[in-house]
Structure formats: C-alpha cells, structure tokens
C-alpha cells in the first residue's frame, strides 16, 4: 500500500497545468445552499473559471469563502473553504486583477472564543454534468511555510517547516478518470529523529484517490478519501462505490482506517459500511435525509459499530435547519459483547434571516466519548465514566449600513463533572472604507469563563490595500487578561500583530506575519512566512 501511495504521489506531481486568468471584478449573490454546495448568481460568469476562489466580507474582512466547482452562464456551484458559513442573500465577490488576484490567506487566526465542534456536512445532491463532452479541469497549489518561535529567556528557538500540496484533476485528458490529493509534510529543527524513525510522523496524506466514472450517475473511488456522504467515518483507505437513481443515492465503502498513531496505513483496522440518501426538491427549497451503518475492526475483533443519520431542510424561506445524530450499535461491558442503541453525538443548527441586514443562528451539540473497544483498552474505564458534553451557541449579525457590520456571539458548554460551566461572549463592530485612510477598522471584545479561568480580551485592528491588487497589509493590537480560579495567579499580555501579503506574480504570492506577546518580564515572538504557487 505504501508503494501504491508513493506511486500516486509521483503521478500527481507530474500533472501540472497552467491555469487561465482574467481581469474583472464581479459581485454576486448567494441564491441557494445545500449541505455541501453553495450556489452564487452573477450578472455573467464569463470571467470566472472552475477552480477560482470567491470571497466574502466576514466581520468586515474580505476572506476566501468558496471555490468554484461548476458553473453556467450566470451561476456558480461552489464548495466552502476554511469553514466559512454563508447565507442566502450574502454578497460574494470574484476578484481578478492583472491576470489573477487569488492570494491565499495564510495569516494565522487566533481564536479567542470557545472552540466549536466543526460539522462536515454531507451533500446528497449531485451536480448534473452532461456526458456529451468531458472537459478536463485542473487545479492545484503548492505552499512552503515557516513558523519560528523564540523568547528573550533561556528557551531555545524552535522553527517548524510545513510543505503543502493540493491537487484536483477531473476528466483527465477528457477521460472518465479523475484524481484528487491533499497532503502535508511537517518537520521541526529539533525533532528530525522522529521522522527518520517513521516517515509518517511528518508526512500526512489526508486525501490521495483516483475516481472512475462508469456512467454519469455511477462511480468508484480508490485510495484514501473522506466520503462527504458519511464524513463522520473519517478517511477510508480502499474502495468507495456510489450510484444515483433519480432522487435516491446509495453507496458502499470497504477498506481500512488510517493508523490512529501517525495517520499512516494500517490494514489491521478494517472498516466497511453502506449508506443511502434521499433528496426532496421543490421550487422553494429542498429536504435531504441520509442514513449510514458502518463497522470498524481492529484485527478480527469489532472495534466500533454505529449508525449515522442526517437531515437538512430549506423548505421554509430564509430558514435553514441541519440536524445529525450518531448512534452506537455495539458495546462491550465486563467482557460481554452487546448490541445497543446509545446516542454518541447529536448536533442541531437553525439559521434564520429575519430581514436582509439581520440574521440569527442557534446551535446545540451533545457529545459523548467515541469508544473503540479494542484500540482503547488501556483507557476504557476512564472513557466510560466521562459525562456527555453539551453546548449551545447563539449568534446575531447586523449590517445597519453599507460599510458598517455588527456581530454578537455567545456560547455555553457544560459537563456534569466540570467544576462550573464554560461561557463566552464575543462582540465586534467593523467599519470599512474609513474616510481619510480608506481602511477597514474592527473593534472587538471577548469575555471568557471556563472551568478553570476567567479572561477578557480586547482588540483593535486595521487593514487595507497598500498597493491595490498587489500588496495588502494589516496591524492589530490585543490586550489579554487571564485569572486562574485555582490560584491567585494572573496573566496580563499585550499582543501586537503585523501582516503583509504580496502577490509577486500572477500565480505566486508571499505572506509574512509577525506577532509579539509582551509580559512584564518575558517577550515572546512568533514569525510566520509562506510562499504559495497555484496552477
């Protein structure tokens, strides 16, 4: 299997194709959203190509939001990027300057709020493509990044290098064969021996697969891939088959799981399963339901058996609902194997646009520990005792004027064995095109309370085009105050940030980010630099 993966890597690296460019700026509107795809309507799509990145103004900042996967004369089908969520009616921008303005956003983002469970939503709608003419579409990106951390004390400097390769090629040479890949290689200056011992300590292959289309509605994948219909299963090393008949989709997987220690290949971790989905379409929206049953093994023993159900509904105007549930079908208690029906995970999300400038959203999550009865033998007792973690999140966004955005976000998490619940509140005010400096200014505040600390974070940021279409920069300042509950110890920090992104050539960009954290005695410095080339 390692020989096959290595061979596929070599093949993919040889398939580099020069991309197409254009010189226009277009604004479009999100017209329709499925659980995986986003549909954007433009006055025309003449200057937009498959693989292009589209942008959204989020919290007053222009960010990459989605990539075009298919298009008609006035509409684009897109897949979301970076976890960005959009709503029907949002303004989406296609930016093309001097051949291309696709500049990868590589500035690290510091999260001041409580982490939220990321739900990868499966799509049960397949985009219809005619078979009369198969067109080859190639998209790829190679990135080299450096992370350096040092301080004015005795701590040694640490540098980490990261190399990323992403590739997507559909209908290669007009054939029924498609290839996709996403992999990274990471190493640091003081831990090279770990990579010498095992290459997979540095090399992470998240996606490396080949697809063959038997017909327009039937296909098979071979390699490592996360199936969007059953994304909770994780990556599958093996075969994935899927076929569609009208509004019904059925599929099956057979292969193994990646090694849970280093994400390498492990044929002892076999897994197999099947899934089905149904889509109900109307002129106003759609409803999608899917069900999957999967068994995962460790050697000859059952490690985990579970069912996954998902429901997506946009039948009501301006209202989006998503719900999913994961049910455990197998457990081992006192060495006795039992069939069961226990809730492992549940997630509910409701989003409503009250009027065009105002939208609200509410989500609820409940998570138990996912237990692999063979792989987790050493920790089984502790895992069984932990209580379910429950969380709520509420968000409201208001755009009272063209250049003014206001947002509030609050979260709540609780588990019975926690000393106290965790809460957070985040609010921001952002104004674009400030007169005199033509910049975006954002003021924000975060109030944080966890089981063990209280914290306040206040931030002010400014960003703008320095050379339009060529050089973008920003500065930020944050004040942080943490107070630990178990002791009288407090942490006060002042953080300064500076970032620059330079489009050196049509397809070559360079970014650099500096962060200085200043305490009473110690100063910490972090420098991040990245060079990216797309094709």
N, C-alpha and C positions, 0 to 999 in steps of 0.2 A: 504493500500500500504506500510506503514511503517513496519507493521508486516511482510509482504512478503519480503521486503528488509532485515530486520533483520534476518529472517529465512535463506535466501540465504547466508548471510554473515557467519552464523554458519556452514552451509553445506560446503561452500568453504574452510573455515579454517580447516575443518576436512580432506580435501583431499590432504594431503602432501605425496609426493612420493620421495624417494631417487633418485637423478639423476645419470647418468652414466658419467664416466671420461675417459681420455686418456692422453697420454704422447708424443705428437708430436707438431711440429711447421710446418705449411704449408703456402705457398704463392700462391694465386690465382689471377685471373684477371677478372674484370667486363666485361662480354661478351654481356649483353643485359639489357636494362632498360625499364620497363613500368612505368606508372604513379604512381604505388604504390609498385611494387615489383622490386627487383634487382637480376639479375642472375649472379652468380660468378662461373667461371670454375676453377677447381683444377686438379692436376695430379691424385688425388684419394680423395675420401671423407670417407675412412674407419674410420678415427679418428674423424669425425665430426658428431654430432647428432643434431636432431631438438631441438631448444631452445638455441643452442650455440650462443655466441656473437662473431662476426667477427670485426676486427679492420682495420682502415685506418690511414695513416700518413697524418695529416692535419696541414698545417702551420708548418710542421716539427715535430709535436707531434703525438704520437700514441694514437688514441682515439677510443672508441667503436663506430661503424658505423652502424651495422645492426645485426638483429637476424635471424637465420635460421628457416624457417617455413616448408620447404620441400626440399628433395634432392634426387639425383640419384647417380650413381657410380662415376661421375666426375663433377657434377654440383650441386649448391645450389640455391634454391629460398629463398630470404631474404626480410625482411621488414626493412626500415630505422629506425634508432634510433637517438634521440637528434637533429633532424632537419638537420643532416649531408647530404650534397649532393655529389654524386659521379658521375663519368662519365665513359663511356665505355673505357676500357684500364687501368683504375686505378688498382693499386696493393692492394689486400686485404689480410689480414693476419689472420690465425687461430692459436691462441696461446694456447697450453696446456702444463703446467709444473707440475710435481708431482701430477698428478690426475686432475688438472684443474687450469687454470690461469685466470679464469674470475674474474677480480677485477673491481668492479663498480667504475666508475669515478664520484666522488662526490664533487670534488673541485669546489666551486662556480666560475663562469666565469663573469668577469666584462666587460661589453660591452662599448667600447669607441666610437663606431660609431653610427650613427643614426639608430634607430630601423627600421627593415624592416618587412613589412607585411608577416606573415607566411601563406603560402598557403598549405592547406592539400589537396593533390591531390587524386582524386578518381580513382580507377582502374576498368576497365571494362573487364579485363581478369581474368578468374577463373582458378586456377591451377587444372589440371586433376589428380584425385586420383582414383585409382581402388577401386571398392566396394567388390572385391573378398575377401579381408581381411582387416578389420578395426583395426588399431593399436591405442592403447591408447598412448597419448603423454601428459606429464605433465611438466609445467614449472612455477616456482613461485619464489618470492623474498620478504623477509620481511626486512625492514630497519628502524632503530631508529636513529634520528639525533637531534643534539642540536645546537642552534645558540645563542651565547652570545655576547652582545654589551655593552660596557661601555667606559667611558672617564674620564680624570683627572680633571673634573669640577664637578659641583653640580648635573649633570644629573644622575638619578638613573640607575643602571644596569638593563638591560632587557634581559631575557632569553626566548627563544621560542623552544618548543619541537615539532618534526614532526615525525609521525609514518606512514609508507607507506607499503601497501600490494598489490602485483601484482600477479595475478594467471591466467594461461591459461591451460585448460584441454580439449583435443579433443578426441572424441570417447571413453568416459569413460567406462571402463570395456568392450571395444570392441563394444559398443552400438552406436546408432545414436545420442546420446546426447553429447553436448559439453558445457562447461562453461568458461566464462572469467570474470575477475574482476580487477579493479584498483581503490583504494580508499586511502585517507589520513585522518589523524586526527592531527590537529594543535592546540596548546594552548600555552599561554604565562603566565609568573608568575604574571602579573598584570591585566589580563583580564579574569580570570576564571569565573567571574559572568556572562559574556556574554554566555558562554557555558551552565551554569546552566539554564539560561533563555531559550535557544534553542540549542539543541544538534547539529543542522546543522550549527551553527556558527563555529564549529570546525571540524565536520565530513563532508568531501566532497567525495561523491560517484560519480566518473566520469564514471565508467563502472561496471555494475553488471547484467549479462544477461545469459540466457540459450538458446542454439540452438538445434533444432531438424531437422535432415536431412530426408526428406520424400524420396528423391531419390538422386542420385549423383548430379543432377543439380537443385534441388528444396529444399529450407529450410525455416525455420521460427525462428525468434529470439523473446524472451520475456524478458522484463526487461529494464534496462537503457543502451543505447548503442549509439555511434556515427556511423552512417552508412557511410562507406568510399565512397560510390557512390554519396552521397549527404551530404558531410561533412559540408557544409555551413549552413545547417539546425541546426546543433548542436545536443545535446543529445536528444534522444526520449525515453520517459517512456511509454512503451506499446509494441505493436506488429510490427514486420518488416518481410515482406514476399518477397522472391525473387526466380525467376526461370530463367533458361537459355536454349535457343534453338539455337544450332549452334553458330553463331556469334552475336545473339541478347540476351540481358538481359533485363528483366522487373521486377519491384518491386513496393511495396507499403508500406507506414507507416501509423499507426493510434495509437494515444496516446496523451500524453501531454508533455509540456516543463517543465524543472526544474524551480523552483521558482527563479526569477531573483534577489531576495534579499539575499538568503542564499544557493541557489543551492539545496534546499530540494525538496519535492514532492508537486505539486500544480495541482489538476485535473481541476481547472478553466482555465488553459492555454492549451486548447486542440489544437492539430495540426494533420493534415492528408495530404497526398500527394501521388504522383506516379512518377516514373522515368523510363526511357528507355535508353538503350545504345547499340551501335553497334561497333564491332571491325573488322577492315580490316587487315589481316595478309599477309605478303609476306616473301620471304626468306631473304630480306634485312632489314625489319623493320615492323612497324605497324602504323595504324592510328585509333584513338579511338574518338568517339563522344558520348556525353550523354546529355540528357535534363530532367529536373525535374520541376514539378509545385507543390507548397506547399502552404497551407493556415494555418495560425496560428491565434488562437482566444483568447480572454480574456472574459470569461463568454460566453454570447450568441452573442457577437459582434466580427466582424472581426478586428483583430489586425494588421495583415500583410498578404499580398498575393504576391507571387513572383515566377519568373521562373529563373532557373539556367542552363546555357549552358557551356559545357567544350569540348575542343578539344586538343588532344595530337597527335604529329606526329614525327615519327623517320624513315620515308621512305628514307630520304637522308642520306648517310653515314656520320658519325661523326657529324651530326646535330640533335639537339633536340629542339622541339618547343612545348610550352604549352600556351594555352590561355583559359581564362574563363570570363564569363560575368554574372552579376546578374541584372535582370530587375524587377522593381516594377510594379505590375499589379493593384494596388489599392491605393487610397489616399482619404483623407477627407480634403476639403478646405471649410472654413466657414460653417462647419457642413453639407456640401453636399458631399455625397459619390460618387466617380467617379472611373470608370475603366480607367487605364492609361497604358503607356508603357515607363517608365523612367529608365535610366541607374543608378543603385545604385553602383555597383562595377565592375571594369574591371582589369584584370591582364594578362600581356603578358610576356613571358620569352623565350629567344633564347640563346642556348648554342652551341658553335662550337669548336671542337678540330682541330686546324689548322694542327699541326703535333703532334706526340706523346708527346713531352715535353711541348707543348704550347697549352693552351686553353683559350677562351674568352667567356664571357657571358654578356648579356644585358637584363634588365627587365624594365617594365613600369607598374605602378599601378595608378589607378584613383579611389578614394573612396569618396562617399557621405555618409552622415549620414543614417544609417538604422533606420527607424522610425516605432515604434509600436504605432499606433494611439490611442489605448486605454490605454496602460501601460504608455505612455509618455505624457499624457495630460498636466501635470504641466509644462513641458519643451518644448512643441510643437513649440511655436513661435520661441524660440531660435534655435531649431534644424533646422527649415525650412529656417532660414536666413543664416546658415553657408554654405560657398562655398565648392566646391569639392577640395579635397586634391589630388595633383598629384605628382608623384615621379618617378625618374629614378635611375637606379643603373647599373654601369659597373664594370666588374671585369676581370682581366687577371692573370693567374698563369703560371709560367715558372719553369721548372726543368732542368737547363742547365747541371747539373752534378748529379751523383748518390746521393750524400749526400747534395746537395745544392738546396734550394727552394726559389723562389722569388715571391711575390704577390703584386698586386696593386688593390685597391678597392675604388671607388668613388661613392657618392650618391648625389642626388638633390631632394629636396621636396619644393612644393610651393602651397600656397593657397592665393587667392586674398586679403583676409583681414589680412594676416600676414604683419608685418612691412617690412620684407625682406625674401627672400628665405632661406632655410636651406641647407647647403652644408657640406659634409665631405669627407676627403681623408684619407685612411689608407694604409700603405705600410709596408712590413716586409721582412727581409732576415733571413733565417734559415739554420743552418748547423748542420748535425747530425754526431755523432761519431768523435768529435773533438779530434785530436791526443793528447795524454798525459792525458786527463781527461775522454775520452770515453763518452762524454755527448752531449746533444742537446743544442745548443745555438741559441736564437732567439732575434733579434733586430728589434723593430718596432716603428713607429711614426704615430700619429693621429692628423690631423688638422681639427678642428670643428668650424663651423659657423652656429648658429641658429638665430631665430628671435630676441633673447634677449642677446646672449652672444657669445664670441669668445673663443676658447680654443685650447691648444696644450698639447699633451700627448706623452711622450717618455718613452719607456720601454725596459728593458733588462732582459731576463730570461734564466735560466739554469736548466736542468733536466736530470736525469739519473737513472738507476737501481743501488741501493746501494747493495742489495743482489739479484742477478738475480732470477726472478720468485717469490720473497718473499717480498721485500721491495723496493719501488720506492719513490723518493723524488725530490723536485724542489724548487728553490728560484727565486724570481722576484723582480725587483725594478722599480718603475714608478715615473716620475716627471710630475706633473699636474699644469697647469696654466690656470685659467679661468678669463676672463674680461667681466664684465656685461655692456651692452650698455646703459641702462637707468641711471646708476650711474657710479661713478668713482671707485666703489668697485671692488677689485680683490681678487682672491683666489689662493694661492700657496700651494701645498701639495707635500709631499714626502711620497710615499707608499712602504712599504716593505712587502713581502709575503713569507710564508714558508708552504710547504705542504708535507705530508707523507702518503703513502698508504701501508698498511701491510696486506698481505694475511696470516692470522693467521692459518687457516686450509684449507682443500680442498674447502669448501663451505662458509667459514666465513672470512670476511675481515673487516678491520678497517681503517678509514681515518681521518686525522686531518688537519685543515687548519688554519693558523694564518695570520691576516692582521693588520698592524699598519699604521695608517694615521697620519702624523706629520705636524702640522701647527706651526705658530710662538708661539702661547700660548697653544693651546689645542692639546692633543693627543687622537685619537680615536682607540679603539682596538676591533677587531672582531675575535671570535674563533668559528670555526665550526668543529664538530666531528660527525662521522657517523659509525654505526656498521650495517653490512648487512649480511644476510644469505640467500642463494639460495637453492632451492630444485627442 
